[in-house]
Structure formats: structure tokens, C-alpha cells
Amino acid sequence: MTKFPKGSLVKHKTGEVKGEILNVFDQGDAPAAYYVKWDDGNHSYHLEKELSWANIDRPRMYYREPRQG
């Protein structure tokens, strides 16, 4: 099971840059990996141990407004 579902807001443990989980790669017994879109515009692939929740109070998800029309 993965720690961060798709759409989760996370930060990299080495800095304050935050991002959104775009894809989750659940690899069975191996640790999960994630493809993240960062606030600075970059995209990258990370193992679960490299990420933490962006908000320590509670997990947050990024929700897009439904398209109208």
C-alpha cells in the first residue's frame, strides 16, 4: 500500500520545495515510488522515503475545480 495517493501535496525531505503527486508506482513488496510535479515547474521521480506530507497537521489533497460547459 502506498503512503501518498495521487493528488497528495508533498515536500522533498531535503528542502522546502512542495509538489503534487501525479503518478504512483506501487511495486508490490518494494517501496512505492512517485512522479511529482514541483511548485518550481520541475517534474521528478522519487522513492517514498524521500518525501513527506507538505502540511504536518494533516494530509492535504489537490483538488481541481470541475470544468464547466
Secondary structure as the mmCIF struct_conf table of DSSP 4:
data_model
#
loop_
_struct_conf.conf_type_id
_struct_conf.id
_struct_conf.beg_label_comp_id
_struct_conf.beg_label_asym_id
_struct_conf.beg_label_seq_id
_struct_conf.end_label_comp_id
_struct_conf.end_label_asym_id
_struct_conf.end_label_seq_id
BEND BEND1 LYS A 3 PHE A 4
TURN_TY1_P TURN_TY1_P1 LYS A 6 GLY A 7
STRN STRN1 SER A 8 SER A 8
STRN STRN2 LEU A 9 HIS A 12
TURN_TY1_P TURN_TY1_P2 LYS A 13 THR A 14
BEND BEND2 GLY A 15 GLU A 16
STRN STRN3 LYS A 18 PHE A 25
TURN_TY1_P TURN_TY1_P3 GLY A 28 ASP A 29
BEND BEND3 ALA A 30 ALA A 30
HELX_LH_PP_P HELX_LH_PP_P1 PRO A 31 ALA A 32
STRN STRN4 ALA A 33 TRP A 38
TURN_TY1_P TURN_TY1_P4 ASP A 39 ASP A 40
BEND BEND4 GLY A 41 GLY A 41
STRN STRN5 HIS A 43 LEU A 47
HELX_RH_3T_P HELX_RH_3T_P1 GLU A 48 GLU A 50
STRN STRN6 LEU A 51 TRP A 53
BEND BEND5 ALA A 54 ALA A 54
BEND BEND6 ILE A 56 ARG A 58
STRN STRN7 MET A 61 MET A 61
HELX_LH_PP_P HELX_LH_PP_P2 ARG A 64 GLN A 68
#
